[in-house]
């Protein structure tokens, strides 16, 4: 039985062997590398053993090489492939650990894991004891757990494990960007190893659908999906391809539903048609990945794009579609959408046909369509729900902005994740993980399901909790949205196979067994659980039906999806603020409260669509949603006075409203400040003096800046909680907003000691040559002084205000007060334009002085010449 050292010394004939010396040179303690290789080079098979052997040359007591694979089936398949080359069973020198299944031993030097397993292993012990290298395979897929695993590993490497070797591998990696990223993150130069592949001929063919047949569109019931006419065309293309080629055919389709539809359309005689996707059991997946004696057609999701080798495949038929998660941060809803597959994915798929010899790839589209595709799919951190990611970061302890992430999380999605975790009691107000949150982060479940398993185990027992959470972990799209009916049917083992019930029943049974083992190891009550006391009060609440227990478990998992029917409507409002509707004819219609387990966006509707739910009692709704219970005080201004209402609510669901008989001063100020921000400042006590002072302060702030305050509507609304305080008591007692003296409020904002210069910098009035003063208008872009031409005789220098920075604009009028001229330069005006004004007006106003030399004439306030 060969060792890893012997396998690397005498490897099978694979293209990667030509780069083994480069890999050995790169693999050193504390090093890092970026390794690129096209499909079929054998990098997943020989790279991990080569790294293990190279590191052992530096240290005979070297630890394991941990290798992440994007999917469980890929991790198992890769471990089996290496073990087969070693002539041993998995669990010896090579093993794997995936959710619910682990085969390793003390002899294991290479361990294949999913990114989720690696992530939780880092959380459990950031030093990764017994591990010498971390290889992230197929890094280009950029799922959330992969990005976080790398970020946490680099963080731990910088503080605790400077000897950890880290390598990123891919067939379609943006190598230069990744090298730059690792260089910036580690402070050292990463090795770049490019593994050339054997160049087998690959023939690309195109089989676009007939004109008018669209791949994606409306498929009824307000749903958007892959149209049946397109899938029928895919099936015909597969049949024609099988007839015209040899070898097994791998067909890429976006999802399980499409696989079953195409399978039902195929007429291939005695050629076996197998499915390959993540919902199959391990045995069913292994069947598709095992060598066969004859031709086969394998219908696969993206699971076969990378890492997996499907034996005997020399032909690929690609439907050109991918199913990707999208998250609507505004409505806090996730959905899977069908999109055109990116170019990198098309290339990966086509490469499956030419791994071991010449191949043919048939694309069910035309070349123009291919050219319009994006180069890469968007990374998961940019498009997915970040609830689990935020919990993992909170439990890790390093602020997200200090982690080495290729892409930062979108602010809206990151905040939505905080709100959801807060409703679960997993983070505190500052976003730090609670003790409950740290427990949830350690579980191999999404936080909502982990939360439900913890709470329901304490309330219902481990067996029932596991049964219900196993059901909730499914991709639930239930006829009529009746989750209770589905649970009863699955409890009987799937009386009808409509909708895949038998397969689903087997899957739920397997998950239930795993979760029951997990639940039995959990603490009797979750630490720091905000719902513990509420749940405890319900343990003696009398007998519950199984449907009641399912509803409570569902509500504990998804408190923000607790729904109440709107008064006088068939629509529901969710605690998270989203409006939602049941399918037409649903047996749940008319139920007052629902625990919703699955929901998605309805493209043609303003409401979301409920896909699975179960009736819920109000008592259990309030218990499960306890973290969302709050009393809100809302106010409106009625006849200029504050009127307030207190509403008890479960998130966005109002429960009871009563008039607020009294308000505290702080409440009154806060409510009025909100009103001012929404409706403006018009209800306040504005007089001429206040308006004038505000205009002068505005110019001072615009020209001089600090310490002169901003007195715009927005700024005053933002600072209202400060300047409203003197009127707080009267406002709380129902006093009118018009009694708020804005003159006093503005005076309180004047900066000391600069306020003493207010009249110097921005005077309210200006002395004029004829005697007396005239008011200055500060409302426009520049201050304006209006006076008759005769009042300005002898005035040579036009005043400049605000420390000489702002010119005073003079509006000169005729004796009747009508505009005659506008100037901010009197000297120039007297020397030129005045002559035109004099010529035009002296005949109209002959009794008024119009001297030829206005600079030396006597100014006068009199309207007419004396005598």
Secondary structure, 3 states (H helix, E strand, C coil): CCCHHHHHHCCCCCHHHHHHHHHHHHCCCCCEEEEEECCCCCHHHHHHHHHHHHHHHHCCCCCEEEEEECCHHHHHHHHHHHHHHHCCCCCCCEEEEECCEEECCCCCCEEEEEHHHHHHHHHHCCCCCCEEEEEECCHHHCCHHHHHHHHHHHHHHHHCCCCCEEEEEECCCCHHHHHHHHHHHHCCCCEEEEECCCCCCEEEEECCCCCCCCCEEECCCCCEEECHHHHHHHHHHHHHHHHHCCCEEEEECCCHHHHHHHHHHCCCCCCEEEEECCCCCHHHHHHHHCCCCCCEEEEECHHHCCCCCCCCEEEEEECCEEEEEEEECCCCEEEEEEEECCHHHHHHHHHHHHCCCCEEEEECCCHHHHHCCCCCCCCHHHHCCCHHHHHHHHHHCCCHHHCCCCCCCCHHHHHHHHHHHHHHCCECCCCCECHHHHHHHHCCCCHHHHHHHHHHHHHHCHHHHHHHHHHHCCCCCCHHHEHHHHHHHHHCCCCCCCCCHHHHHHHHHHHHHHHHHHHHHCCCCCCCCCCHHHHHHCCCCCCCCHHHHHHHHHHHHCHHHEEEECCCCCCEEECCCCEEECCCCCCCCCCCEEEEEEEEECCCCCCEEEEEEEECCHHHHHHHCHHHEEEEEEEEEECCEEEEEEEEEECCEEEEEEECCCCCHHHHHHHHHHHHHHHCCCCCECCHHHHHHHHHHHHHHHHHCCCCCCCCHHHHHHCHHHHCHHHHHHHHCCCEHHHCEHHHHHHHHCCCCHHHHHHHHCCCEEECCCCCEEEEECCCCCCEEEEEHHHHCCCCCCCEECCCCEECEEEEECCCCCEEEEECCHHHHHHCHHHHHHHHHCCCCCCCCCCCCHHHCCCCCCCCCCC
